[in-house]
Amino acid sequence: MRRCLALLVLSLAALAQALEPPAAPRQPIILRLQGHFTPDAQTARVEGANAISLRVGDAERWFAVDTARSMNALSTVTGPDVLAALAGFKPTLTALGDPALRQRLADVRPGVPVRVEGLVDRGSRTYLLRDVSPAVPSETPTP
């Protein structure tokens, strides 16, 4: 009797698991960051709304984020949400993509305003660059 009851409980548990919908995969997010590189983490935290470490090539650099914006039209995830989800990792993001874009990002001197845009895969913490350009001062700091 106990065996039958245990078998029934296990069967019901397996059935419930089989009927459970699979977890939705996290979609990549197009993320635009505006800010500047700093010499260290402490300076990035003081000078930006957020501070992230960004691996560009072999170098890991600190970036003071003034604005972070999700560029996905239908996404409910904001730029600050993405940064908050990745906050505990070091580096926060690894820049990948076209060598010319990576070099342009690597050449940005500390303190020089820059706008970076790319596709973030939150699982692998990669940032596939699609634009690196001087920051546009007229942008408003919204998510």
RASUL-V678008 format. One line per field, one symbol per residue. phi: phi as a letter, one per 40 degrees, with the letter a starting at -180 (. if undefined). psi: psi as a letter, one per 40 degrees, with the letter a starting at -180 (. if undefined). burial: # if it has 9 or more other ideal C-beta (glycine too) atoms within 8 Angstrom, else .. Layout:
# RASUL-V678008
phi: ???
psi: ???
burial: ???
This chain:
# RASUL-V678008
phi: .cccccccccccccccccccccccccccbcbbbbiacbcacccccccbcbbbcbcbgccbbcbcccbbbccccbccccdccccccbdccbccbbcbhddccccdcccccdgccabbbaccbcccfbbccbabadcccccccbc
psi: ddddddddddddddddddehiihhihiihhhhhhaiiididdddddeidihihhhhbeihihhhhdihhhehdeiehidddddddedeihidihhiahddddddddehihehhihhhahhhddefighhehhiiiheehigi.
burial: ............................##########....###..#.#######....##########.#.....######..#....#####.#...##.###.#...###########..########..#...#....
